[in-house]
Structures are given as structure tokens and as C-alpha cells.
Amino acid sequence: MEQANPLRPDGESKGGVLAHLERLENQMSRSRKQSEEPQSVQAQERVLGTKIQKLRHLRDDLKAAVRHRRGSVKACIANVEPNQIVEVNEQEALEEKLENVKAVLQAYHFTGLSGKLTSRGVCVCINTAFEGNLLDSYFVDLVIQKPLRIHHHSVPVFIPLEEIAAKYLQTNIQHFLFSLCEYLNAYSGRKYQADRLQSDFAALLTGPLQRNPLCNLLSFTYKLDPGGQSFPFCARLLYKDLTATLPTDVTVTCQGGEALSSSWEEQRASHETLFCTKPLHQVFASFARREKLDMSLVS
Amino acid sequence: MDETVAEFIKRTILKIPLNELTTILKAWDFLSENQLQTVNFRQRKESVVQHLIHLCEEKRASLNDAALLDIIYTQFHQHQKVWDVFQMSKGPGEDVDLFDMKQFKNSFKKILQRALKNVTVSFRETEENAVWIRIAWGTQYTKPNQYKPTYVVYYSQTPYAFKSSSTLRRNTPLLGQALTVASKHHQIVKMDLRSRYLDSLKAIVFKQYNQTFETHNSATPLQERSLGLDINMDSRITHENIVEKERVQRITQETFGDYPQPQLEFAQYKLETKFKSDLNGSILAEREEPLRCLIKFSSPHLLEALKSLAPAALFSRIQKLLCYSASHSQGTQDLSSYVPLYTRC
């Protein structure tokens, strides 16, 4: 407590000393505080600063992650649609290719000789044809082993498959296949001619057609004018060459037995030539045409 | 109509079961439609037979007609006979076979009639290029016995003929000769194949037992069959030894195929083998001469039985045995060449 004192200097000292001390103390604490405060503040600041930086980093990272996620999701969504379309297109293209290849493989049948690989070898398919008509198919299933052998086949018994195999199968398989093709095509052709004769020209035949399994001996009687008075002709066709569709020997006789007039003799000879040179059903087709022509001329 | 013929027809018709009677009579084509309609097939069999005999008499049936009826009956009842297989061969460099059915029939009949005065020969052609021949044998002094005929089924332009085995063995060489000469072959040999089932013999001899082939036209290739495991079964359950089982099934399918097997009743192999032994000084292994034995398999349906052995896991042993015996068998005919299934080793 400061007294108003006349004597100042002393007053200051005693009461002043304590006060002075007090003041100094305060000063000191204040200055200490001042020096402390910035430190702590600074420290605090520093701490907070680093925290802020950390949080900022974290924020940036998270933002980046979010951005990345969003981006990839978008990309996914964006990619799914064009990918699906691409896949479908590819699938269609592949299917089309597959169909094409299948069709080509099937079309190979028209070449007459085709095959398919099997687990043990190859299954050869021989498609026979005559005059542009696709006829029966025959199969030979070959096993590819040291002696090449036939596993099973659908070749008829009377075709000399074993002979052909004995000659060529082990040495020249191409020759084997071509030879077999020849036999089968010729057989199919002869069979076709005989079948056509029986079915289409039964009217011109006066008796049943005699034939054998290989269709290499045909014997029949026929008349040029079915209802008419003419004598029937007897024809006997021999096909000694099993790889041919035309006969090697033809004999045409007249069933009448009596001496033939020269016109009949001419006809008989011409028929023989016809049978030798043209397929059977074509010869009969020409007979039928001539008959029609004659009829139309008569009427 | 001869009494013997009447008796013969009567006995033949009596053999025919009632439900087949109309079919067989129609195939015979001797009695007309009208005549058949007058018969009441619901009567007792004896009355039906009497009526039919009467109709046959009206039409004057001959021995040949009666023989034809007998052939048709046998064709319907093929399984009642046991069939042997004969194979003919030509000489080397023979001409192409120009088979003429008329010529064949005439030649065949002539040869038999020249040798034995009394013999009845009848023919019936079928659609598969086969001709059924019926021969009733007599001797120089006795009439042919119509009740013990021999049947031959000859496939023209092939080397094969099937003959019903009969007790009259002494006529077999003559029959063989007639067949060979008439069909323009040189030699005839009996094959080691015998069966009641003509179709199976045909399938084996003509190698027609499997007529399925892989082509590009077929919708799917030969499928792998599942082992009978359901797809519905829990996927956690697996079969023991599934790999082995699948292998066995695959081999079975490759060997036997998917088609119905020809019906073989027995197969016989001659086996010549040397004995291998682990123990030194085994008597059998030391033999110089190989062991010779005869192995015979018999079953009502041999191939199906063998096929079903596979899942029973006895297959590999049987297969080895058969392969081994097939490659070593001696004798004139090797059955394995007719059943090529077994030549796989």
C-alpha cells in the first residue's frame, strides 16, 4: 500500500522494495510467460500444423481413392456395354464360320470321295453317282495301324472289296480308294439303269427283268409296240467289265423264231448297237419316244 | 393229288401255329384269295387243315407246291434249325462272275439228279439276292424222304452258303459239289461257324454287324456316354475309380460298338502257348513243346455276355486271353477273322 509519503525515496524503498520485488517478480513471470507462450504456442502450432498436414494428406488420399473408384466403376459400366456387343458379334461371326465349314464338309460328298477322321483312323465315304444323279453311299472305316486294315464297311458282299484291298491297300491307298470308287460307281450305275428300266418302262417289257446282285447280267424280253402284233425281242446284256456301266456283250434275238424279214433283222442289229453304246433306260426312252411319234403319225 | 403229297401238305400245315397260318398261306400264294376266304380259321385246327387239304386237292397241288410250302415254313422258323456256313473259292484269274439264276438252278438240279436218281430239289428266291434250296434225299431205290430235307441258302455272287445241319451226313459232299459247280467255283470249305440265327451268321460273315459310320452329316459324333451317373446327383459325391470305369466303358464301346451283337452261341479256339513262370525250375515253363489246348466259350448270346463282362472288370483278362488265342490259334479257320472285334490287342 502506497502511502503518500513526503519522503519519497524511502517510501519507495521499503514499501517499495517489496512492491518492487513484487513488480520484478511479476515482470519475470510475465516475461517468462511471454517467452513461454510463444514456445508452447509455437509447439502447439507446430503440432497442429503437422496434424493439419496429416489430415490434408489423408484427405487427398481419400479423395484420390474415391476418384479412382468412381473412375473405375464408370469405366466398368462404360466397358460392359461395348464388350457385350463385341462378344455377341464375335459369337455370330464364329457361328457363321462354323456353319460355312460344316456346309463345305457336307458338300464334299458331291466330290464322290470324302472322309472324316475318327479316333482310330479315317471313315471314308464313297458317294456314287450316275448321269448327274446322286445314288447310294458306301462307307469304309479304316484303322491306321502298321498293317492298314479295314475295321468295318457297308460295301455289298458281291463287290470284290477283299481282292482290291489285297492288291492295293497296303501299298497304295490312293489306288485302293479310286479302284473301289470305280467298282462302286459302276455298280450303282448299272443298278440305276436296271431299276429305271423296271420302273419307267415296264409297259414295253413283256416279262420280268432277270438280274443278278451285281447287275452284270440282264435278260429281258420287250416289244416296241406293246399292244401290237410285232414279235417280242429277247435281249441278254453281259457286263464283263465290272468297272463299266455299258455292257460288253449284247445279244438280241427275236422270239418269233421264224425267219426274220430284212427290216426286222435291221432293227435287231440296230438294237444290239444301241444297247452297247447307250445306257439301258435311255435306249428304252428312245423306243418310247419313237412309239409316241409313230402313234402320232398314224393318227 | 398223290396221297403222299396230301399227307406231306397236311403235316406241314399242322406244324404251322394258327396265328401264322394266314400269313404263310398268303406267302405261298397257291390258294387264291377267294379260296382262302371260304376257310373259317376260327375252327379247331384239324377242321381248318381238312378244309385246306380239300382246297389243295381241288387245285391239284404238286410235290413242288408242297415243297415250296415247306420252304416258306422253314423261312418263318429259321431258328428251329442249326445252320452251318460254307465258303467257296475260285481259282486264280477266274472270269468275272456272270451269275445267271436260271443256269444255276438247272445246273444244280442236274448234278444232283444225275448222281441220285431220287431227289426233290426246290428253289425259292428272296429279295436279298439269296436263293433258298430245299433238297429231299432218296437213294437209287427209295423215294425221297420229304420229312428230312436239307436246306441251303445261297447268296449269289458271294462265296457263302448256309446249310441246315442234318443227320444225313453222307450227302454233304455231293451237295457241296453241286453247289460249287453250279455257282462256278472251284472249292468249298466248311467254316467253323454254326448258329441257329441266320441273321447273325450273315452279319458275321458279310461283316455287316455295324452299319453306323461317322460322317460330317451326322449331328453329333459318337457321344461319350455317361457312366449312368445322374447329373442330378450331388457333385460332392464321386464314384470310386471313375477314371478306370470310364476307360473300361470306352474300350467296351470301341470293341463292341453300339449296335446289337450278332447272336453267337459258342466260340472255340485252339490255343498254343508257352508257359511263363516266375519260379525257376517250374516244370511247365521248362517244356520245349508249347502247350496246346482247346478253349470253348458257350452262352445263349455269347457276344452280349462278353460285352457285359466289362463293367464286371473281368474284361481285360478275357480280352487278353482272346487276343492272345486269336493270334496264336491254329487250324483251318480262325474265328477271330470273322469276329474282328477280337483282333484288337
Chai-1 contact restraints between the chains, C-beta under 6 A:
chainA,res_idxA,chainB,res_idxB,connection_type,confidence,min_distance_angstrom,max_distance_angstrom,comment,restraint_id
A,L105,B,H216,contact,1.0,0.0,6.0,A-B,restraint_1
A,Q106,B,H216,contact,1.0,0.0,6.0,A-B,restraint_2
A,Q106,B,N217,contact,1.0,0.0,6.0,A-B,restraint_3
A,K116,B,E214,contact,1.0,0.0,6.0,A-B,restraint_4
A,K116,B,T215,contact,1.0,0.0,6.0,A-B,restraint_5
A,K116,B,H216,contact,1.0,0.0,6.0,A-B,restraint_6
A,T118,B,E214,contact,1.0,0.0,6.0,A-B,restraint_7
A,C123,B,F213,contact,1.0,0.0,6.0,A-B,restraint_8
A,C123,B,E214,contact,1.0,0.0,6.0,A-B,restraint_9
A,C125,B,T215,contact,1.0,0.0,6.0,A-B,restraint_10
A,F139,B,F213,contact,1.0,0.0,6.0,A-B,restraint_11
A,H152,B,N210,contact,1.0,0.0,6.0,A-B,restraint_12
A,S154,B,Q211,contact,1.0,0.0,6.0,A-B,restraint_13
A,V157,B,T158,contact,1.0,0.0,6.0,A-B,restraint_14
A,V157,B,F206,contact,1.0,0.0,6.0,A-B,restraint_15
A,F158,B,Q157,contact,1.0,0.0,6.0,A-B,restraint_16
A,F158,B,T158,contact,1.0,0.0,6.0,A-B,restraint_17
A,N212,B,F99,contact,1.0,0.0,6.0,A-B,restraint_18
A,N212,B,S156,contact,1.0,0.0,6.0,A-B,restraint_19
A,P213,B,N129,contact,1.0,0.0,6.0,A-B,restraint_20
A,P213,B,S156,contact,1.0,0.0,6.0,A-B,restraint_21
A,P213,B,Q157,contact,1.0,0.0,6.0,A-B,restraint_22
A,L214,B,Q157,contact,1.0,0.0,6.0,A-B,restraint_23
A,N216,B,L98,contact,1.0,0.0,6.0,A-B,restraint_24
A,L217,B,L98,contact,1.0,0.0,6.0,A-B,restraint_25
A,L217,B,D100,contact,1.0,0.0,6.0,A-B,restraint_26
A,L238,B,L98,contact,1.0,0.0,6.0,A-B,restraint_27
A,K240,B,V96,contact,1.0,0.0,6.0,A-B,restraint_28
A,L242,B,V96,contact,1.0,0.0,6.0,A-B,restraint_29
